[in-house]
Amino acid sequence: MFTFLESPLNVLHLSSKVLVAGLIVLLAGIYGAYLYQGNMPIALLVAMHAMTILGPTLLKIGYVMRLLAQYQTRRTLAIH
């Protein structure tokens, strides 16, 4: 696992997947927590509200991963 994260390109690809997952989680949470008009169990409603917190968290983590991967790639290219 750690050897996978040593490559900036691997981290860049992973960050894209984390960003997409964060967006999907956020949009699903917003729809379920605020836009859906039907009845749902309280546990599911709580999960939807939690998704509105977890989605932006994943977006931030993915964005920082992307910035770090781009910085490392530029630094590697500047050395060579």
ZAMARGU-4260 file (C-alpha; in steps of 0.2 Angstrom, whole numbers, plus 5000, padded with zeros to 4 digits):
<rodrens>
0) 5000/5000/5000 | 5014/5012/5004 | 5023/5009/4989 | 5007/5013/4979 | 5007/5030/4987
5) 5025/5034/4983 | 5022/5037/4965 | 5014/5055/4962 | 5005/5048/4947 | 4996/5035/4957
10) 4991/5048/4970 | 4985/5059/4957 | 4974/5045/4950 | 4968/5041/4967 | 4964/5059/4971
15) 4953/5060/4956 | 4943/5045/4962 | 4942/5052/4979 | 4935/5069/4972 | 4922/5060/4962
20) 4917/5049/4977 | 4916/5065/4988 | 4905/5073/4975 | 4893/5058/4974 | 4892/5056/4993
25) 4888/5075/4995 | 4875/5075/4981 | 4866/5059/4987 | 4866/5066/5005 | 4859/5083/5000
30) 4845/5074/4990 | 4841/5062/5004 | 4842/5074/5018 | 4834/5090/5010 | 4825/5086/4994
35) 4817/5069/4996 | 4799/5071/5001 | 4795/5053/5005 | 4796/5044/5022 | 4812/5036/5027
40) 4818/5028/5043 | 4826/5039/5056 | 4843/5030/5054 | 4843/5033/5035 | 4839/5051/5038
45) 4853/5053/5050 | 4865/5044/5037 | 4860/5056/5024 | 4864/5071/5035 | 4880/5063/5039
50) 4884/5061/5021 | 4882/5080/5019 | 4897/5081/5031 | 4907/5066/5024 | 4905/5072/5006
55) 4914/5089/5008 | 4927/5080/5019 | 4931/5068/5005 | 4932/5083/4993 | 4945/5092/5004
60) 4955/5076/5006 | 4955/5073/4987 | 4960/5091/4983 | 4974/5091/4995 | 4980/5074/4988
65) 4979/5082/4971 | 4989/5097/4976 | 5003/5086/4984 | 5004/5075/4969 | 5006/5089/4957
70) 5019/5098/4968 | 5029/5082/4969 | 5027/5079/4950 | 5034/5097/4947 | 5048/5095/4959
75) 5053/5078/4951 | 5053/5085/4934 | 5063/5101/4940 | 5077/5090/4947 | 5079/5079/4931
</rodrens>
